[in-house]
């Protein structure tokens, strides 16, 4: 089995989580991405969010939340994605940038619009009363 290693940002507002959809994709994902050589999780997260949503993250606010693993959407069976999730305070409001076509605030009823691993995050957030 192979695994895709991803760092993701869980950004909550008014009981909804920020989701982003890349051009040509049919699902929403938590913003974030793969590490470049030598990057820490915080460096990767900061770079990816800047590239995808044109937002800076306050470095002192980055905090580990949880790690999730599931079948990678759009990949062959057995290819897993391991997603290490962080909270962080943004500076400014998001806007679609780079490969991102759109972003939305998603509630629990939108879980079917997200990837499998993100669906696990939706369940986790909902169980904690953070997602409506």
N, CA, C and O atoms as a Tinker XYZ file with bonds, in Angstrom:
   528  protein
     1  N      0.834000   -1.187000    0.000000    73     2
     2  CA     0.000000    0.000000    0.000000    64     1     3
     3  C      0.873000    1.244000    0.000000    63     2     4     5
     4  O      1.904000    1.298000    0.670000    81     3
     5  N      0.445000    2.234000   -0.758000    73     3     6
     6  CA     1.166000    3.495000   -0.735000    64     5     7
     7  C      0.297000    4.542000   -0.048000    63     6     8     9
     8  O     -0.924000    4.407000    0.029000    81     7
     9  N      0.952000    5.586000    0.449000    73     7    10
    10  CA     0.223000    6.628000    1.168000    64     9    11
    11  C      0.680000    8.003000    0.701000    63    10    12    13
    12  O      1.859000    8.233000    0.434000    81    11
    13  N     -0.277000    8.897000    0.611000    73    11    14
    14  CA    -0.028000   10.306000    0.322000    64    13    15
    15  C     -0.016000   11.011000    1.668000    63    14    16    17
    16  O     -0.963000   10.886000    2.445000    81    15
    17  N      1.030000   11.736000    1.944000    73    15    18
    18  CA     1.178000   12.443000    3.208000    64    17    19
    19  C      0.771000   13.895000    3.001000    63    18    20    21
    20  O      1.380000   14.589000    2.187000    81    19
    21  N     -0.235000   14.369000    3.712000    73    19    22
    22  CA    -0.767000   15.721000    3.533000    64    21    23
    23  C     -0.883000   16.425000    4.871000    63    22    24    25
    24  O     -1.178000   15.805000    5.893000    81    23
    25  N     -0.648000   17.730000    4.853000    73    23    26
    26  CA    -0.866000   18.592000    6.005000    64    25    27
    27  C     -2.073000   19.457000    5.654000    63    26    28    29
    28  O     -2.131000   20.009000    4.555000    81    27
    29  N     -3.045000   19.587000    6.574000    73    27    30
    30  CA    -4.283000   20.308000    6.266000    64    29    31
    31  C     -4.652000   21.298000    7.361000    63    30    32    33
    32  O     -4.283000   21.143000    8.525000    81    31
    33  N     -5.389000   22.315000    6.949000    73    31    34
    34  CA    -5.857000   23.377000    7.835000    64    33    35
    35  C     -7.335000   23.198000    8.117000    63    34    36    37
    36  O     -8.149000   23.156000    7.195000    81    35
    37  N     -7.681000   23.093000    9.386000    73    35    38
    38  CA    -9.087000   23.086000    9.795000    64    37    39
    39  C     -9.409000   24.492000   10.282000    63    38    40    41
    40  O     -8.974000   24.917000   11.352000    81    39
    41  N    -10.175000   25.196000    9.472000    73    39    42
    42  CA   -10.575000   26.564000    9.772000    64    41    43
    43  C    -12.086000   26.574000    9.968000    63    42    44    45
    44  O    -12.842000   26.327000    9.029000    81    43
    45  N    -12.519000   26.859000   11.188000    73    43    46
    46  CA   -13.936000   26.843000   11.535000    64    45    47
    47  C    -14.469000   28.258000   11.720000    63    46    48    49
    48  O    -13.787000   29.144000   12.234000    81    47
    49  N    -15.711000   28.439000   11.283000    73    47    50
    50  CA   -16.404000   29.705000   11.502000    64    49    51
    51  C    -17.903000   29.434000   11.549000    63    50    52    53
    52  O    -18.461000   28.842000   10.625000    81    51
    53  N    -18.544000   29.861000   12.610000    73    51    54
    54  CA   -19.998000   29.737000   12.754000    64    53    55
    55  C    -20.496000   28.319000   12.483000    63    54    56    57
    56  O    -21.512000   28.137000   11.811000    81    55
    57  N    -19.789000   27.318000   13.000000    73    55    58
    58  CA   -20.216000   25.931000   12.859000    64    57    59
    59  C    -19.964000   25.323000   11.491000    63    58    60    61
    60  O    -20.523000   24.276000   11.165000    81    59
    61  N    -19.130000   25.967000   10.686000    73    59    62
    62  CA   -18.798000   25.452000    9.357000    64    61    63
    63  C    -17.281000   25.401000    9.202000    63    62    64    65
    64  O    -16.547000   26.129000    9.870000    81    63
    65  N    -16.833000   24.529000    8.310000    73    63    66
    66  CA   -15.408000   24.370000    8.059000    64    65    67
    67  C    -15.098000   24.853000    6.644000    63    66    68    69
    68  O    -15.902000   24.677000    5.728000    81    67
    69  N    -13.945000   25.453000    6.479000    73    67    70
    70  CA   -13.521000   25.953000    5.177000    64    69    71
    71  C    -13.085000   24.792000    4.283000    63    70    72    73
    72  O    -12.217000   24.003000    4.656000    81    71
    73  N    -13.688000   24.698000    3.115000    73    71    74
    74  CA   -13.322000   23.688000    2.132000    64    73    75
    75  C    -12.922000   24.360000    0.831000    63    74    76    77
    76  O    -13.437000   25.426000    0.492000    81    75
    77  N    -12.009000   23.743000    0.108000    73    75    78
    78  CA   -11.541000   24.283000   -1.166000    64    77    79
    79  C    -11.660000   23.205000   -2.240000    63    78    80    81
    80  O    -11.446000   22.021000   -1.981000    81    79
    81  N    -12.006000   23.641000   -3.454000    73    79    82
    82  CA   -12.102000   22.722000   -4.593000    64    81    83
    83  C    -11.126000   23.176000   -5.663000    63    82    84    85
    84  O    -11.169000   24.320000   -6.116000    81    83
    85  N    -10.248000   22.273000   -6.062000    73    83    86
    86  CA    -9.268000   22.560000   -7.111000    64    85    87
    87  C     -9.926000   22.485000   -8.483000    63    86    88    89
    88  O    -10.939000   21.808000   -8.663000    81    87
    89  N     -9.345000   23.180000   -9.435000    73    87    90
    90  CA    -9.830000   23.132000  -10.814000    64    89    91
    91  C     -9.858000   21.687000  -11.308000    63    90    92    93
    92  O     -8.891000   20.944000  -11.138000    81    91
    93  N    -10.975000   21.298000  -11.921000    73    91    94
    94  CA   -11.096000   19.961000  -12.486000    64    93    95
    95  C    -11.446000   18.875000  -11.487000    63    94    96    97
    96  O    -11.598000   17.717000  -11.874000    81    95
    97  N    -11.578000   19.213000  -10.221000    73    95    98
    98  CA   -11.918000   18.228000   -9.190000    64    97    99
    99  C    -13.406000   18.323000   -8.867000    63    98   100   101
   100  O    -14.027000   19.373000   -9.031000    81    99
   101  N    -13.965000   17.203000   -8.403000    73    99   102
   102  CA   -15.397000   17.176000   -8.098000    64   101   103
   103  C    -15.688000   17.166000   -6.605000    63   102   104   105
   104  O    -16.852000   17.098000   -6.209000    81   103
   105  N    -14.673000   17.231000   -5.779000    73   103   106
   106  CA   -14.845000   17.196000   -4.327000    64   105   107
   107  C    -14.142000   18.378000   -3.670000    63   106   108   109
   108  O    -13.190000   18.941000   -4.211000    81   107
   109  N    -14.639000   18.734000   -2.490000    73   107   110
   110  CA   -13.982000   19.736000   -1.674000    64   109   111
   111  C    -12.996000   19.038000   -0.747000    63   110   112   113
   112  O    -13.214000   17.904000   -0.322000    81   111
   113  N    -11.924000   19.729000   -0.447000    73   111   114
   114  CA   -10.871000   19.225000    0.425000    64   113   115
   115  C    -10.565000   20.283000    1.475000    63   114   116   117
   116  O    -10.791000   21.473000    1.254000    81   115
   117  N    -10.053000   19.846000    2.614000    73   115   118
   118  CA    -9.509000   20.813000    3.544000    64   117   119
   119  C     -8.270000   21.406000    2.886000    63   118   120   121
   120  O     -7.471000   20.665000    2.313000    81   119
   121  N     -8.091000   22.709000    2.952000    73   119   122
   122  CA    -6.915000   23.314000    2.322000    64   121   123
   123  C     -5.624000   22.783000    2.941000    63   122   124   125
   124  O     -5.565000   22.477000    4.132000    81   123
   125  N     -4.609000   22.682000    2.117000    73   123   126
   126  CA    -3.308000   22.191000    2.548000    64   125   127
   127  C     -2.656000   21.424000    1.423000    63   126   128   129
   128  O     -3.059000   21.561000    0.268000    81   127
   129  N     -1.664000   20.626000    1.732000    73   127   130
   130  CA    -1.002000   19.862000    0.683000    64   129   131
   131  C      0.200000   19.097000    1.196000    63   130   132   133
   132  O      0.373000   18.880000    2.396000    81   131
   133  N      1.021000   18.698000    0.243000    73   131   134
   134  CA     2.185000   17.859000    0.537000    64   133   135
   135  C      3.404000   18.719000    0.871000    63   134   136   137
   136  O      3.572000   19.829000    0.366000    81   135
   137  N      4.248000   18.158000    1.743000    73   135   138
   138  CA     5.496000   18.824000    2.119000    64   137   139
   139  C      6.492000   18.844000    0.965000    63   138   140   141
   140  O      6.571000   17.908000    0.169000    81   139
   141  N      7.238000   19.923000    0.898000    73   139   142
   142  CA     8.407000   19.961000    0.021000    64   141   143
   143  C      9.598000   19.507000    0.858000    63   142   144   145
   144  O      9.543000   19.512000    2.088000    81   143
   145  N     10.659000   19.120000    0.188000    73   143   146
   146  CA    11.841000   18.601000    0.885000    64   145   147
   147  C     12.298000   19.548000    1.986000    63   146   148   149
   148  O     12.491000   20.743000    1.760000    81   147
   149  N     12.468000   18.991000    3.182000    73   147   150
   150  CA    12.990000   19.742000    4.310000    64   149   151
   151  C     11.984000   20.603000    5.055000    63   150   152   153
   152  O     12.344000   21.244000    6.043000    81   151
   153  N     10.729000   20.635000    4.609000    73   151   154
   154  CA     9.726000   21.472000    5.275000    64   153   155
   155  C      9.171000   20.800000    6.526000    63   154   156   157
   156  O      8.967000   19.586000    6.555000    81   155
   157  N      8.934000   21.594000    7.543000    73   155   158
   158  CA     8.199000   21.121000    8.717000    64   157   159
   159  C      6.708000   21.178000    8.379000    63   158   160   161
   160  O      6.319000   21.740000    7.355000    81   159
   161  N      5.884000   20.596000    9.239000    73   159   162
   162  CA     4.437000   20.677000    9.033000    64   161   163
   163  C      3.982000   22.132000    8.987000    63   162   164   165
   164  O      3.207000   22.512000    8.109000    81   163
   165  N      4.458000   22.949000    9.927000    73   163   166
   166  CA     4.043000   24.360000    9.991000    64   165   167
   167  C      4.472000   25.119000    8.739000    63   166   168   169
   168  O      3.702000   25.924000    8.215000    81   167
   169  N      5.682000   24.878000    8.254000    73   167   170
   170  CA     6.148000   25.545000    7.040000    64   169   171
   171  C      5.314000   25.135000    5.836000    63   170   172   173
   172  O      4.939000   25.976000    5.019000    81   171
   173  N      5.025000   23.841000    5.727000    73   171   174
   174  CA     4.205000   23.333000    4.635000    64   173   175
   175  C      2.810000   23.950000    4.684000    63   174   176   177
   176  O      2.305000   24.433000    3.670000    81   175
   177  N      2.193000   23.933000    5.853000    73   175   178
   178  CA     0.849000   24.460000    6.004000    64   177   179
   179  C      0.803000   25.941000    5.620000    63   178   180   181
   180  O     -0.083000   26.364000    4.878000    81   179
   181  N      1.740000   26.712000    6.116000    73   179   182
   182  CA     1.790000   28.144000    5.825000    64   181   183
   183  C      1.944000   28.395000    4.334000    63   182   184   185
   184  O      1.251000   29.240000    3.768000    81   183
   185  N      2.851000   27.664000    3.695000    73   183   186
   186  CA     3.077000   27.834000    2.247000    64   185   187
   187  C      1.839000   27.439000    1.452000    63   186   188   189
   188  O      1.402000   28.182000    0.573000    81   187
   189  N      1.277000   26.282000    1.751000    73   187   190
   190  CA     0.122000   25.796000    0.995000    64   189   191
   191  C     -1.080000   26.735000    1.121000    63   190   192   193
   192  O     -1.755000   27.007000    0.128000    81   191
   193  N     -1.347000   27.225000    2.312000    73   191   194
   194  CA    -2.489000   28.119000    2.510000    64   193   195
   195  C     -2.258000   29.444000    1.790000    63   194   196   197
   196  O     -3.187000   30.009000    1.214000    81   195
   197  N     -1.053000   29.927000    1.820000    73   195   198
   198  CA    -0.722000   31.152000    1.074000    64   197   199
   199  C     -0.943000   30.924000   -0.427000    63   198   200   201
   200  O     -1.522000   31.776000   -1.100000    81   199
   201  N     -0.485000   29.780000   -0.955000    73   199   202
   202  CA    -0.612000   29.486000   -2.386000    64   201   203
   203  C     -2.061000   29.250000   -2.804000    63   202   204   205
   204  O     -2.473000   29.685000   -3.880000    81   203
   205  N     -2.841000   28.564000   -1.961000    73   203   206
   206  CA    -4.200000   28.172000   -2.338000    64   205   207
   207  C     -5.248000   29.233000   -2.048000    63   206   208   209
   208  O     -6.208000   29.386000   -2.802000    81   207
   209  N     -5.062000   29.974000   -0.943000    73   207   210
   210  CA    -6.116000   30.890000   -0.500000    64   209   211
   211  C     -5.646000   32.321000   -0.268000    63   210   212   213
   212  O     -6.420000   33.159000    0.194000    81   211
   213  N     -4.395000   32.606000   -0.582000    73   211   214
   214  CA    -3.831000   33.958000   -0.448000    64   213   215
   215  C     -4.020000   34.516000    0.968000    63   214   216   217
   216  O     -4.321000   35.696000    1.148000    81   215
   217  N     -3.840000   33.655000    1.955000    73   215   218
   218  CA    -3.976000   34.025000    3.357000    64   217   219
   219  C     -2.700000   33.636000    4.091000    63   218   220   221
   220  O     -2.118000   32.582000    3.833000    81   219
   221  N     -2.277000   34.489000    4.997000    73   219   222
   222  CA    -1.163000   34.152000    5.879000    64   221   223
   223  C     -1.734000   33.557000    7.162000    63   222   224   225
   224  O     -2.812000   33.949000    7.610000    81   223
   225  N     -1.012000   32.615000    7.745000    73   223   226
   226  CA    -1.385000   32.048000    9.030000    64   225   227
   227  C     -0.457000   32.611000   10.100000    63   226   228   229
   228  O      0.751000   32.721000    9.891000    81   227
   229  N     -1.032000   32.965000   11.246000    73   227   230
   230  CA    -0.205000   33.445000   12.346000    64   229   231
   231  C      0.621000   32.269000   12.871000    63   230   232   233
   232  O      0.051000   31.314000   13.397000    81   231
   233  N      1.940000   32.317000   12.740000    73   231   234
   234  CA     2.782000   31.180000   13.132000    64   233   235
   235  C      2.579000   30.729000   14.576000    63   234   236   237
   236  O      2.625000   29.532000   14.859000    81   235
   237  N      2.352000   31.675000   15.496000    73   235   238
   238  CA     2.197000   31.325000   16.908000    64   237   239
   239  C      0.844000   30.684000   17.209000    63   238   240   241
   240  O      0.612000   30.230000   18.330000    81   239
   241  N     -0.052000   30.643000   16.218000    73   239   242
   242  CA    -1.386000   30.067000   16.446000    64   241   243
   243  C     -1.532000   28.647000   15.894000    63   242   244   245
   244  O     -2.555000   28.000000   16.117000    81   243
   245  N     -0.525000   28.162000   15.181000    73   243   246
   246  CA    -0.618000   26.836000   14.563000    64   245   247
   247  C     -0.570000   25.760000   15.652000    63   246   248   249
   248  O      0.378000   25.679000   16.434000    81   247
   249  N     -1.638000   24.928000   15.676000    73   247   250
   250  CA    -1.747000   23.909000   16.727000    64   249   251
   251  C     -2.251000   22.600000   16.128000    63   250   252   253
   252  O     -3.236000   22.581000   15.391000    81   251
   253  N     -1.568000   21.516000   16.453000    73   251   254
   254  CA    -1.975000   20.185000   15.994000    64   253   255
   255  C     -3.341000   19.822000   16.559000    63   254   256   257
   256  O     -3.620000   20.071000   17.732000    81   255
   257  N     -4.200000   19.226000   15.714000    73   255   258
   258  CA    -5.515000   18.774000   16.154000    64   257   259
   259  C     -5.642000   17.256000   16.131000    63   258   260   261
   260  O     -5.959000   16.647000   17.153000    81   259
   261  N     -5.399000   16.636000   14.974000    73   259   262
   262  CA    -5.594000   15.185000   14.846000    64   261   263
   263  C     -5.033000   14.731000   13.500000    63   262   264   265
   264  O     -4.727000   15.549000   12.632000    81   263
   265  N     -4.903000   13.416000   13.344000    73   263   266
   266  CA    -4.460000   12.812000   12.091000    64   265   267
   267  C     -5.524000   11.821000   11.635000    63   266   268   269
   268  O     -6.071000   11.064000   12.438000    81   267
   269  N     -5.809000   11.836000   10.329000    73   267   270
   270  CA    -6.832000   10.970000    9.742000    64   269   271
   271  C     -6.234000   10.241000    8.550000    63   270   272   273
   272  O     -5.323000   10.749000    7.895000    81   271
   273  N     -6.751000    9.042000    8.267000    73   271   274
   274  CA    -6.268000    8.263000    7.128000    64   273   275
   275  C     -7.438000    7.547000    6.477000    63   274   276   277
   276  O     -8.299000    6.993000    7.161000    81   275
   277  N     -7.465000    7.563000    5.130000    73   275   278
   278  CA    -8.528000    6.894000    4.379000    64   277   279
   279  C     -8.072000    6.718000    2.937000    63   278   280   281
   280  O     -7.016000    7.212000    2.542000    81   279
   281  N     -8.880000    6.011000    2.160000    73   279   282
   282  CA    -8.657000    5.856000    0.730000    64   281   283
   283  C     -8.555000    7.246000    0.096000    63   282   284   285
   284  O     -9.359000    8.129000    0.394000    81   283
   285  N     -7.567000    7.433000   -0.775000    73   283   286
   286  CA    -7.385000    8.715000   -1.462000    64   285   287
   287  C     -8.385000    8.843000   -2.603000    63   286   288   289
   288  O     -8.451000    7.977000   -3.475000    81   287
   289  N     -9.157000    9.917000   -2.597000    73   287   290
   290  CA   -10.168000   10.159000   -3.625000    64   289   291
   291  C     -9.498000   10.296000   -4.997000    63   290   292   293
   292  O     -8.526000   11.034000   -5.157000    81   291
   293  N    -10.038000    9.571000   -5.980000    73   291   294
   294  CA    -9.519000    9.671000   -7.341000    64   293   295
   295  C     -8.261000    8.860000   -7.601000    63   294   296   297
   296  O     -7.670000    8.974000   -8.675000    81   295
   297  N     -7.842000    8.048000   -6.650000    73   295   298
   298  CA    -6.652000    7.208000   -6.797000    64   297   299
   299  C     -7.061000    5.744000   -6.782000    63   298   300   301
   300  O     -8.169000    5.402000   -6.368000    81   299
   301  N     -6.167000    4.890000   -7.232000    73   299   302
   302  CA    -6.418000    3.450000   -7.252000    64   301   303
   303  C     -6.697000    2.930000   -5.848000    63   302   304   305
   304  O     -6.215000    3.490000   -4.863000    81   303
   305  N     -7.477000    1.856000   -5.764000    73   303   306
   306  CA    -7.746000    1.224000   -4.471000    64   305   307
   307  C     -6.435000    0.896000   -3.785000    63   306   308   309
   308  O     -5.488000    0.431000   -4.418000    81   307
   309  N     -6.390000    1.138000   -2.507000    73   307   310
   310  CA    -5.190000    0.852000   -1.729000    64   309   311
   311  C     -4.266000    2.044000   -1.573000    63   310   312   313
   312  O     -3.334000    1.994000   -0.771000    81   311
   313  N     -4.499000    3.121000   -2.324000    73   311   314
   314  CA    -3.703000    4.338000   -2.147000    64   313   315
   315  C     -4.401000    5.152000   -1.063000    63   314   316   317
   316  O     -5.537000    5.595000   -1.231000    81   315
   317  N     -3.711000    5.337000    0.031000    73   315   318
   318  CA    -4.277000    6.044000    1.173000    64   317   319
   319  C     -3.758000    7.461000    1.250000    63   318   320   321
   320  O     -2.687000    7.775000    0.731000    81   319
   321  N     -4.528000    8.313000    1.901000    73   319   322
   322  CA    -4.052000    9.649000    2.236000    64   321   323
   323  C     -4.016000    9.732000    3.752000    63   322   324   325
   324  O     -4.980000    9.386000    4.435000    81   323
   325  N     -2.896000   10.193000    4.259000    73   323   326
   326  CA    -2.717000   10.428000    5.695000    64   325   327
   327  C     -2.671000   11.934000    5.858000    63   326   328   329
   328  O     -1.770000   12.597000    5.346000    81   327
   329  N     -3.652000   12.471000    6.579000    73   327   330
   330  CA    -3.814000   13.912000    6.683000    64   329   331
   331  C     -3.608000   14.360000    8.126000    63   330   332   333
   332  O     -4.367000   13.989000    9.022000    81   331
   333  N     -2.572000   15.160000    8.331000    73   331   334
   334  CA    -2.247000   15.709000    9.644000    64   333   335
   335  C     -2.895000   17.092000    9.703000    63   334   336   337
   336  O     -2.552000   17.981000    8.923000    81   335
   337  N     -3.828000   17.265000   10.629000    73   335   338
   338  CA    -4.647000   18.478000   10.659000    64   337   339
   339  C     -4.227000   19.434000   11.768000    63   338   340   341
   340  O     -3.900000   19.035000   12.886000    81   339
   341  N     -4.250000   20.718000   11.407000    73   339   342
   342  CA    -3.885000   21.796000   12.314000    64   341   343
   343  C     -4.941000   22.880000   12.295000    63   342   344   345
   344  O     -5.619000   23.094000   11.290000    81   343
   345  N     -5.069000   23.562000   13.424000    73   343   346
   346  CA    -5.832000   24.800000   13.505000    64   345   347
   347  C     -4.817000   25.933000   13.412000    63   346   348   349
   348  O     -3.651000   25.762000   13.768000    81   347
   349  N     -5.259000   27.078000   12.937000    73   347   350
   350  CA    -4.402000   28.267000   12.890000    64   349   351
   351  C     -5.276000   29.481000   12.629000    63   350   352   353
   352  O     -6.312000   29.392000   11.969000    81   351
   353  N     -4.843000   30.611000   13.156000    73   351   354
   354  CA    -5.565000   31.867000   12.939000    64   353   355
   355  C     -5.073000   32.521000   11.652000    63   354   356   357
   356  O     -3.872000   32.731000   11.478000    81   355
   357  N     -6.003000   32.843000   10.751000    73   355   358
   358  CA    -5.610000   33.510000    9.512000    64   357   359
   359  C     -5.470000   35.011000    9.707000    63   358   360   361
   360  O     -6.056000   35.592000   10.621000    81   359
   361  N     -4.691000   35.624000    8.838000    73   359   362
   362  CA    -4.602000   37.071000    8.745000    64   361   363
   363  C     -5.265000   37.429000    7.423000    63   362   364   365
   364  O     -4.696000   37.188000    6.358000    81   363
   365  N     -6.457000   37.999000    7.480000    73   363   366
   366  CA    -7.202000   38.330000    6.273000    64   365   367
   367  C     -8.226000   37.273000    5.925000    63   366   368   369
   368  O     -8.378000   36.272000    6.625000    81   367
   369  N     -8.922000   37.511000    4.835000    73   367   370
   370  CA    -9.978000   36.620000    4.357000    64   369   371
   371  C     -9.475000   35.812000    3.162000    63   370   372   373
   372  O     -8.699000   36.325000    2.356000    81   371
   373  N     -9.907000   34.556000    3.036000    73   371   374
   374  CA    -9.457000   33.730000    1.916000    64   373   375
   375  C     -9.989000   34.216000    0.577000    63   374   376   377
   376  O    -11.058000   34.820000    0.488000    81   375
   377  N     -9.217000   33.936000   -0.453000    73   375   378
   378  CA    -9.674000   34.112000   -1.835000    64   377   379
   379  C     -9.031000   32.995000   -2.646000    63   378   380   381
   380  O     -7.902000   32.588000   -2.372000    81   379
   381  N     -9.756000   32.506000   -3.644000    73   379   382
   382  CA    -9.251000   31.400000   -4.466000    64   381   383
   383  C     -7.985000   31.848000   -5.179000    63   382   384   385
   384  O     -7.962000   32.905000   -5.810000    81   383
   385  N     -6.938000   31.049000   -5.079000    73   383   386
   386  CA    -5.653000   31.354000   -5.712000    64   385   387
   387  C     -5.029000   30.048000   -6.189000    63   386   388   389
   388  O     -5.481000   28.965000   -5.818000    81   387
   389  N     -4.001000   30.154000   -7.003000    73   387   390
   390  CA    -3.302000   28.962000   -7.479000    64   389   391
   391  C     -4.249000   28.007000   -8.174000    63   390   392   393
   392  O     -4.972000   28.388000   -9.094000    81   391
   393  N     -4.238000   26.755000   -7.723000    73   391   394
   394  CA    -5.064000   25.714000   -8.356000    64   393   395
   395  C     -6.509000   25.710000   -7.851000    63   394   396   397
   396  O     -7.326000   24.933000   -8.346000    81   395
   397  N     -6.838000   26.552000   -6.887000    73   395   398
   398  CA    -8.170000   26.543000   -6.278000    64   397   399
   399  C     -9.170000   27.296000   -7.159000    63   398   400   401
   400  O     -8.962000   28.457000   -7.509000    81   399
   401  N    -10.260000   26.606000   -7.508000    73   399   402
   402  CA   -11.318000   27.220000   -8.306000    64   401   403
   403  C    -12.337000   27.926000   -7.424000    63   402   404   405
   404  O    -12.838000   28.996000   -7.769000    81   403
   405  N    -12.642000   27.309000   -6.268000    73   403   406
   406  CA   -13.598000   27.928000   -5.354000    64   405   407
   407  C    -13.370000   27.421000   -3.943000    63   406   408   409
   408  O    -12.767000   26.370000   -3.728000    81   407
   409  N    -13.868000   28.199000   -2.984000    73   407   410
   410  CA   -13.862000   27.781000   -1.585000    64   409   411
   411  C    -15.225000   28.091000   -1.011000    63   410   412   413
   412  O    -15.916000   28.996000   -1.478000    81   411
   413  N    -15.613000   27.332000    0.013000    73   411   414
   414  CA   -16.914000   27.515000    0.658000    64   413   415
   415  C    -16.819000   27.132000    2.124000    63   414   416   417
   416  O    -15.953000   26.359000    2.533000    81   415
   417  N    -17.745000   27.700000    2.911000    73   415   418
   418  CA   -17.930000   27.254000    4.285000    64   417   419
   419  C    -18.902000   26.087000    4.224000    63   418   420   421
   420  O    -20.012000   26.230000    3.711000    81   419
   421  N    -18.495000   24.933000    4.742000    73   419   422
   422  CA   -19.271000   23.697000    4.631000    64   421   423
   423  C    -19.752000   23.226000    6.002000    63   422   424   425
   424  O    -18.989000   23.197000    6.967000    81   423
   425  N    -21.030000   22.859000    6.068000    73   423   426
   426  CA   -21.597000   22.291000    7.279000    64   425   427
   427  C    -21.612000   20.770000    7.181000    63   426   428   429
   428  O    -21.195000   20.199000    6.173000    81   427
   429  N    -22.091000   20.125000    8.232000    73   427   430
   430  CA   -22.102000   18.663000    8.248000    64   429   431
   431  C    -22.934000   18.085000    7.106000    63   430   432   433
   432  O    -22.613000   17.013000    6.594000    81   431
   433  N    -23.986000   18.772000    6.704000    73   431   434
   434  CA   -24.840000   18.302000    5.598000    64   433   435
   435  C    -24.083000   18.287000    4.264000    63   434   436   437
   436  O    -24.543000   17.671000    3.302000    81   435
   437  N    -22.936000   18.955000    4.200000    73   435   438
   438  CA   -22.125000   18.992000    2.975000    64   437   439
   439  C    -21.077000   17.886000    2.930000    63   438   440   441
   440  O    -20.267000   17.841000    2.004000    81   439
   441  N    -21.081000   17.006000    3.906000    73   439   442
   442  CA   -20.064000   15.946000    3.991000    64   441   443
   443  C    -19.948000   15.163000    2.685000    63   442   444   445
   444  O    -18.843000   14.788000    2.295000    81   443
   445  N    -21.059000   14.910000    2.004000    73   443   446
   446  CA   -21.043000   14.145000    0.748000    64   445   447
   447  C    -20.289000   14.869000   -0.369000    63   446   448   449
   448  O    -19.956000   14.251000   -1.381000    81   447
   449  N    -20.018000   16.143000   -0.207000    73   447   450
   450  CA   -19.294000   16.938000   -1.214000    64   449   451
   451  C    -17.783000   16.903000   -0.985000    63   450   452   453
   452  O    -17.021000   17.473000   -1.766000    81   451
   453  N    -17.353000   16.236000    0.082000    73   451   454
   454  CA   -15.939000   16.195000    0.454000    64   453   455
   455  C    -15.345000   14.823000    0.154000    63   454   456   457
   456  O    -16.068000   13.856000   -0.084000    81   455
   457  N    -14.025000   14.759000    0.170000    73   455   458
   458  CA   -13.324000   13.488000   -0.023000    64   457   459
   459  C    -13.567000   12.573000    1.170000    63   458   460   461
   460  O    -14.077000   13.012000    2.201000    81   459
   461  N    -13.203000   11.310000    1.030000    73   459   462
   462  CA   -13.422000   10.322000    2.092000    64   461   463
   463  C    -12.697000   10.727000    3.376000    63   462   464   465
   464  O    -13.290000   10.716000    4.454000    81   463
   465  N    -11.426000   11.080000    3.264000    73   463   466
   466  CA   -10.669000   11.431000    4.468000    64   465   467
   467  C    -11.233000   12.701000    5.092000    63   466   468   469
   468  O    -11.265000   12.821000    6.317000    81   467
   469  N    -11.675000   13.644000    4.279000    73   467   470
   470  CA   -12.275000   14.860000    4.827000    64   469   471
   471  C    -13.602000   14.537000    5.505000    63   470   472   473
   472  O    -13.974000   15.185000    6.484000    81   471
   473  N    -14.315000   13.542000    4.993000    73   471   474
   474  CA   -15.548000   13.095000    5.639000    64   473   475
   475  C    -15.293000   12.617000    7.056000    63   474   476   477
   476  O    -16.126000   12.822000    7.939000    81   475
   477  N    -14.151000   11.981000    7.285000    73   475   478
   478  CA   -13.776000   11.564000    8.639000    64   477   479
   479  C    -13.597000   12.780000    9.547000    63   478   480   481
   480  O    -13.970000   12.757000   10.720000    81   479
   481  N    -13.020000   13.842000    8.980000    73   479   482
   482  CA   -12.838000   15.084000    9.732000    64   481   483
   483  C    -14.203000   15.693000   10.048000    63   482   484   485
   484  O    -14.418000   16.165000   11.164000    81   483
   485  N    -15.131000   15.690000    9.083000    73   483   486
   486  CA   -16.482000   16.205000    9.313000    64   485   487
   487  C    -17.118000   15.461000   10.489000    63   486   488   489
   488  O    -17.698000   16.086000   11.377000    81   487
   489  N    -17.011000   14.122000   10.498000    73   487   490
   490  CA   -17.572000   13.329000   11.597000    64   489   491
   491  C    -16.929000   13.715000   12.924000    63   490   492   493
   492  O    -17.628000   13.906000   13.919000    81   491
   493  N    -15.624000   13.830000   12.945000    73   491   494
   494  CA   -14.862000   14.161000   14.148000    64   493   495
   495  C    -15.286000   15.527000   14.687000    63   494   496   497
   496  O    -15.497000   15.689000   15.888000    81   495
   497  N    -15.409000   16.508000   13.786000    73   495   498
   498  CA   -15.817000   17.854000   14.194000    64   497   499
   499  C    -17.263000   17.860000   14.707000    63   498   500   501
   500  O    -17.581000   18.530000   15.689000    81   499
   501  N    -18.117000   17.116000   14.038000    73   499   502
   502  CA   -19.521000   17.083000   14.429000    64   501   503
   503  C    -19.685000   16.417000   15.799000    63   502   504   505
   504  O    -20.488000   16.866000   16.618000    81   503
   505  N    -18.927000   15.351000   16.045000    73   503   506
   506  CA   -18.973000   14.669000   17.343000    64   505   507
   507  C    -18.555000   15.596000   18.480000    63   506   508   509
   508  O    -18.997000   15.424000   19.616000    81   507
   509  N    -17.712000   16.572000   18.180000    73   507   510
   510  CA   -17.228000   17.513000   19.181000    64   509   511
   511  C    -18.079000   18.780000   19.258000    63   510   512   513
   512  O    -17.768000   19.699000   20.015000    81   511
   513  N    -19.155000   18.822000   18.470000    73   511   514
   514  CA   -20.050000   19.977000   18.487000    64   513   515
   515  C    -19.506000   21.192000   17.771000    63   514   516   517
   516  O    -20.029000   22.294000   17.937000    81   515
   517  N    -18.456000   21.009000   16.969000    73   515   518
   518  CA   -17.835000   22.133000   16.274000    64   517   519
   519  C    -18.428000   22.374000   14.889000    63   518   520   521
   520  O    -18.224000   23.439000   14.307000    81   519
   521  N    -19.159000   21.397000   14.355000    73   519   522
   522  CA   -19.707000   21.494000   12.998000    64   521   523
   523  C    -21.217000   21.277000   13.072000    63   522   524   525
   524  O    -21.691000   20.311000   13.669000    81   523
   525  N    -21.949000   22.182000   12.463000    73   523   526
   526  CA   -23.413000   22.077000   12.493000    64   525   527
   527  C    -23.934000   21.491000   11.192000    63   526   528
   528  O    -25.143000   21.326000   11.029000    81   527
